[in-house]
Amino acid sequence: QAAKSARTVVIAGIPDGLLHDDVMTDILMIHFQMSKNNGGDVEEVTYPTMKKGVAYVTFEDQEVVERVLKKDEHRLEDKRLSRHYPLKVTRYCENVSSFIIYLVVLPL
């Protein structure tokens, strides 16, 4: 089984404060399990996170990550949402967040 970070994607653009956090977590889980979204079995959804409107989705298989990243456009749709929300899906990288913290805390 691939390392957890390799099976995780970062989701940005989640509408903040519209729904209860656990409801939004369910909507994200459903979205990323659907085959029309190139999804697959989701191991875990981490929401909310320290960053507003951002979630982490970990899949059971790394192959699903590649498929999800290849999809041109992810639109969060659910009857509990008033409209569609475009999502930005990127590969999770531990080094990026620690590098950003480094720049903020210790400016060059």
N, C-alpha and C positions, 0 to 999 in steps of 0.2 A: 504494500500500500504506500502510495506516494506521501511525502511529508504534507502535513496539513496546509502549510502556506502555499504549496504548489497546487492544492485543490481549492484554493480560495480566490474569490474575485471581490473587488471593491465596487459597490453600487453607490453612485451619487445622483442627486436630483430627486430624492424621495421627498414628497410634500410633508413638511414638518407641522405637527400640531393639528392636523385635520382629523385624525382618528387616534384611538387608543394605541399605544405602542404594541401591545400583543396582537391587535387586529392588523396593524400594518405588517408585523412580522409574518402573520398568516398569509396575507396578500402576496408578500415577497416570496414566501415559500412556494405558493401555488404557481406564481408567474415562472419561477425558475425550474419547476418540475415539468412544465408543459412542453410537449414536443414541438409545438408551433414556435416556441421561443428558443429552440435548440437545447432545451433543458434536459435534466435527468434527475436522478435521485439526490436529494439535498440532505446532507448530514446535519447541518446547523445553519441557522440565520442569527447573526449578532446584530441586534437593533434594540434600542438606540445605541449609538456609540458616542465617543467624545466629540465627534464632529457632527454638526447639525445636518440632517438630510443625507447621512451616509450610513450604509450597512455593509456587513461582510457576509457573503454567502459561501459556505464550504460544501462542496459536492463530494459524493462518495468516490467518484472516479475522476481522474485528471483529464480524461478524454472529454468529459462534459465541459470542463473549463474552456478547452480549445474551441468547441462548438459554440458555446455561449459568446465567446470573444469574437467569433467570425460573423455573428449576426449583425447586420448593418444597423438596425435600430431596435432598441428595446423600449416599448411603451407600456407603462404600468396602467392596466385597465382593470376596473372592478366596479360592480354596481354600487359599492359603498363610497366610491370616489365620484366627485361631480364632473370630472373630465379625465382625459388621458394625460399622463405625465411622462415626458421623455426621460429615460435613464441613461446615465453614462456608466458603462461597465468597463473596468480596467483590471489588469492582472494585479494581484496582491504582491507587494514587495516590502518585506520588513526593513530593508536598508533605506528605502525612500523615507519612511516616517522618521527613522532615527537620524537620517541626514538632515531633514528639515528641522528637527529639534536642535541638532548641533548648530545649524545656521542661526536659529532664533536665539539660543542661549549664549552661544559663543560667536558673535559676528566676526567675520574675517578682517 
